[in-house]
Every structure is written in C-alpha cells, then in structure tokens.
Amino acid sequence: MQEANYPEHLKRLYLLNMPRFFTMALAVVRPFLNQTTQEKIVCLGSKDQFEPVLTKAISKDVLPKFWGGNRVDEDGDPKCSSLLQQPYRKLDAQTGKGGKVPKSLYRTSKGAKEAQEEEKNEEKLGGVERRAVSLRGGEALNLECRAPHPGSLLSWEFSTEKEGVEYLVLRVDGEQVDIHQEDVSGRRVREKERANSHQETVSGEILLQEPGLYCLRFHSKATSDRLSYAILVTPPPDRL
C-alpha cells in the first residue's frame, strides 16, 4: 500500500565500502522490498569492486576522483566536499552546498530576476546583508558592534560550514577590539553556549542596558571553517 500510493523517485543507490555484516543485514531486508526497489540498491565492497561499476554508470568527468573519477573541486579536494549536498545547511543551493532551493529555480510565472531579488531580501536580518569570514581553529573571532543608546536591541544570526561553534556576547572595556584578539577585557552579557550552526542557522537577540562597544565572540575547534553572519543593533523606540 505504501509503495502504491507514495512512489519513490530513486534511480540508483550505491552503497560503497560495505562490511560483510551489512551485506548480510541487507539480505534479510531485501525480501520486504518491491522488486524494482531491490534492483536499484547496489551494495559494493572495496575500491577494486566499486570503481569499475561507478565509472560505467557515471562519467569520470563528473565522478569525484576519490571514488574513481577525474573530478576535484576548486580547492583540489578529490572528495569534492564543497560540491556535495549536505542537509540542514542554509547556504547557497546554487553552488551545490545544500540548503533551500533558490526561488529563482521555482516553476512559477514569476521572472527569475524578481525571484532572485526576493530571495536576497529574505536572507537579510532587518535589511542587513549577511557577511562571511574565515574562522580559524583554536582562535577566537570577535565581531564588534556599537550600541549608541541604552535599551538598544542587539540581534544576530549565523551559520558555519563544518562544525558547530561556541559563542558569547561581551560588553567590551575600551574603544575597539581586534577581530582575532584573545584577551578581550569586558563583562559577559550573554554566557557562552554551544550552537549547532553547521546544521541550522542560529539566531538570537538581547536587550542592551547600557550604550557602548559590544562583541560577539566565537570559538571553533575545527581546523578551519567559514562563518556567515548578520548583526543588527536597533535603537529603542524613542530613539527611532
């Protein structure tokens, strides 16, 4: 009944480097699958076994070098990590990095240019464009902002590519803070917490009781990562 009313659209599923116990478990499950679905599942072992099968089904110019093809990404990565679809990541889907499908690719009567503009506006935090910066493993990253009036609202959203990050918000003592400065003197106005920013966009806000310099301070354990962010300081209503 499930297969009759909810047909799947899988063309072929290749399972590579599978251990023997997995093959045995799959053999137990196979009888419960539709014959057509069974034929779509190809379970293969080591590279000597899967490479000739993959290169016969997929052009070597498309298949990543790591899997027996010729393709590498812009960084020379044989796994083409930057081109693979990665769920939950809110990045540019047109680059193959996963996330939402751009509205410019929707099948609607709306023009592509109009859809692209609408999409850009949706990715702004209160009209603020998202920016991107490199996040070095083991080093702090400080993003400063100024609150001109007491009662201002600090809002933010961010995402990372490889791993989650730890972050906190500081009221900084002084007039400026370097982006990678380790010993930042100040008072915490939001305690440090761990965020799964590689799986979803993290957002938050805090009401600032006093004017001055603040910073969002990030720390990643990854060797290197990419942080996409937007920060907005909104004055209190009586100052708008």
C-alpha positions in Angstrom: 0.0 0.0 0.0 2.8 2.4 0.9 4.6 1.8 -2.4 1.4 2.0 -4.4 0.4 5.4 -3.1 3.7 7.0 -2.4 6.0 6.1 -5.3 9.8 6.8 -4.7 11.9 8.5 -7.3 15.2 6.8 -6.6 17.2 5.9 -9.8 20.1 4.0 -8.2 21.6 3.7 -4.7 25.3 2.8 -4.4 26.5 1.6 -1.0 30.3 1.6 -1.0 32.9 0.0 1.3 30.2 -2.0 3.0 31.3 -4.5 5.6 30.2 -8.2 5.4 27.7 -7.9 8.3 25.9 -5.0 6.5 25.5 -7.1 3.3 24.0 -9.9 5.5 21.6 -7.5 7.1 20.5 -6.1 3.7 19.9 -9.6 2.5 17.4 -10.0 5.4 15.6 -6.8 4.4 15.5 -7.2 0.7 12.5 -9.7 0.6 10.3 -7.0 2.1 11.2 -4.5 -0.7 9.5 -4.2 -4.0 11.4 -6.0 -6.8 12.0 -2.7 -8.6 13.4 -1.1 -5.5 15.6 -4.1 -4.8 17.2 -3.7 -8.3 18.1 -0.1 -7.6 20.2 -0.9 -4.5 23.8 -1.8 -5.4 26.0 -2.9 -2.5 29.7 -2.9 -3.2 32.9 -3.5 -1.3 36.3 -2.0 -1.7 37.6 0.3 -4.5 38.6 -2.6 -6.7 35.0 -3.6 -6.7 33.1 -0.3 -6.9 35.3 1.7 -9.2 34.5 -0.2 -12.4 30.8 -0.1 -11.5 30.7 3.6 -10.8 32.7 4.7 -13.8 30.5 2.6 -16.1 27.3 4.4 -14.7 28.8 7.9 -14.1 31.1 9.9 -16.4 34.6 10.2 -14.9 34.4 14.0 -15.5 31.5 14.1 -13.1 32.6 11.5 -10.6 34.9 12.7 -7.8 38.5 11.5 -8.1 38.3 9.8 -4.6 35.6 7.5 -6.0 37.4 6.6 -9.2 36.6 9.6 -11.4 38.7 12.7 -12.5 36.8 15.5 -10.8 38.2 17.7 -8.0 36.7 20.8 -6.5 38.2 24.3 -6.6 40.5 23.5 -3.6 41.8 20.3 -5.3 39.8 18.1 -2.9 39.4 14.7 -4.5 36.3 14.1 -2.5 34.7 17.3 -3.9 33.4 18.1 -0.4 32.2 21.6 -1.4 30.0 20.2 -4.1 28.2 17.6 -2.1 24.6 18.0 -0.9 24.7 18.5 2.9 21.3 18.7 4.6 20.2 21.4 7.1 22.8 23.8 5.9 21.5 27.2 5.0 23.9 28.1 2.2 23.7 28.9 -1.4 21.9 26.0 -3.0 23.1 27.1 -6.5 26.7 26.2 -5.5 25.7 22.7 -4.6 26.2 23.2 -0.8 22.7 22.3 0.2 20.1 24.5 1.9 16.9 25.9 0.4 16.2 25.7 -3.3 16.5 29.3 -4.7 13.2 30.8 -5.6 14.7 31.7 -9.0 14.6 28.0 -9.8 10.9 27.6 -8.8 8.5 26.6 -11.6 6.3 29.8 -11.4 5.3 32.6 -13.6 7.5 35.0 -11.6 10.5 36.2 -13.5 13.9 34.8 -12.4 15.3 38.3 -11.7 12.3 39.2 -9.5 12.7 35.9 -7.6 16.4 36.4 -7.0 15.7 39.9 -5.6 13.0 38.5 -3.3 15.4 35.7 -2.2 18.2 38.3 -1.3 15.8 40.3 0.8 14.7 37.2 2.7 18.4 36.5 3.7 18.8 39.9 5.3 18.4 40.5 9.0 16.4 43.7 9.3 17.8 44.8 5.9 21.4 43.9 6.9 23.3 41.8 4.3 24.9 38.6 5.6 28.7 38.5 5.5 31.2 35.7 5.6 34.6 35.4 7.4 37.1 32.6 7.9 37.1 31.0 11.3 40.5 29.6 12.4 40.5 26.5 14.6 41.6 27.2 18.2 41.5 31.0 17.7 38.9 33.5 18.8 36.8 35.5 16.4 35.4 38.9 17.6 32.7 40.7 15.8 32.1 44.1 17.3 29.1 46.4 17.2 28.1 49.6 19.0 25.0 50.5 20.9 24.6 54.2 20.9 21.7 54.3 23.4 20.6 52.3 26.5 17.8 49.9 25.7 19.1 49.1 22.2 18.3 45.6 20.9 21.2 43.5 19.6 20.1 40.8 17.1 22.2 38.3 15.3 22.1 35.2 13.1 24.9 33.0 11.9 25.8 29.6 10.4 29.0 27.6 9.8 30.0 25.0 7.2 31.9 22.2 9.0 31.2 22.2 12.7 29.3 23.9 15.5 30.8 26.8 17.4 30.8 28.2 20.9 29.8 31.9 21.3 29.1 34.6 23.8 28.3 38.3 24.0 30.7 40.8 25.7 30.3 44.4 26.8 33.9 45.5 25.9 36.1 47.7 28.1 37.7 50.1 25.6 37.0 51.7 22.3 37.9 48.8 19.9 38.7 45.1 19.7 40.8 43.3 17.2 39.0 40.5 15.2 41.3 37.8 16.5 42.3 39.4 19.9 42.5 36.7 22.6 42.5 38.7 25.8 39.4 40.9 25.4 38.6 42.7 28.6 34.9 43.1 29.3 31.8 41.8 31.0 29.6 38.9 29.7 26.1 39.9 28.9 25.3 36.5 27.5 27.0 33.4 28.7 29.0 31.1 26.4 27.0 28.4 24.8 27.5 25.7 22.1 25.5 26.1 18.9 25.0 23.5 16.1 25.4 26.2 13.5 26.6 23.7 10.8 23.1 22.1 10.9 20.9 25.2 11.0 21.1 29.0 11.2 21.4 30.2 14.7 19.6 33.4 15.7 19.2 35.4 18.9 18.8 38.8 20.5 19.5 40.6 23.7 18.4 43.9 25.2 21.4 46.1 26.0 21.0 48.0 29.2 23.8 50.5 28.5 25.5 52.1 25.5 29.0 51.2 24.4 31.0 48.7 22.5 29.9 45.0 22.4 31.2 42.0 20.6 30.0 38.5 19.6 32.9 36.2 20.4 33.2 32.9 18.5 35.4 29.9 19.0 35.7 26.8 16.8 37.5 23.5 17.3 37.6 22.8 13.5 41.0 23.3 11.8 39.3 26.0 9.6 35.7 26.9 9.0 33.6 29.6 7.4 31.2 31.8 9.4 28.3 33.5 7.6 26.6 36.1 9.8 24.5 39.3 10.2 24.4 41.6 13.2 21.9 44.4 13.8 21.7 47.0 16.6 18.2 48.5 16.8 17.8 51.7 18.9 15.0 51.9 21.4 11.6 53.1 20.1 12.0 56.6 21.5 15.2 57.0 19.5 13.9 55.8 16.2 
